[in-house]
Amino acid sequence: MAVLATLCYVRRDGKTLMLHRNKKPGDVHKGKWNGLGGKLEAGESPDDCVVREVREESGLNLLDPRLRGVLTFPAFAKGVDWVVFVYTATRFEGALGDCPEGSLEWVADAKVPELNLWEGDRLFLPWLDAPRFFSAKFVYRDGRLTGHDVTFH
């Protein structure tokens, strides 16, 4: 059984909206910076999920989410595989609100790799701008990246 989830990097004026995961007790991502997203609910498509999750976490309503790739994380948390649909978005409506999972911040694109990211994020973030769709697997053990591979389609 795998957890299906979305991850979105909302971009504007050379900045990316990042979430510092610092509020939710027991969060496997505690202290890390991530894009916005979360688990698919019953009956949702990845597109439905990414729009809902970004709205719930930021108050923004995405107008152009673009699926860029799929990430697989075998036995990532508590031995459960995660499959994550990765998006970018540049158009949205609404005002930035408070996030129950952490602090939201517009970070200059050049500064994003300097944040406390998961090791694999530094590898796949440049792929978001690749002209081709990607499928990648990242293997973590005890919170450390032990291997990865990617295919571009």
ZIMO-V128047 format. One line per field, one symbol per residue. ss: DSSP state (H for helix, E for strand, C for the rest). A space follows every 50 residues. Layout:
BEGIN
ss->???
END
This chain:
BEGIN
ss->CEEEEEEEEEEECCEEEEEECCCCCCCCCCCCEECEEEECCCCCCHHHHH HHHHHHHHCCEECCCEEEEEEEEEEEECCEEEEEEEEEECCEECCCCCEC CEEEEEEEHHHHCCCCCCHHHHHHHHHHHCCCCEEEEEEEECCEEEEEEE EEC
END
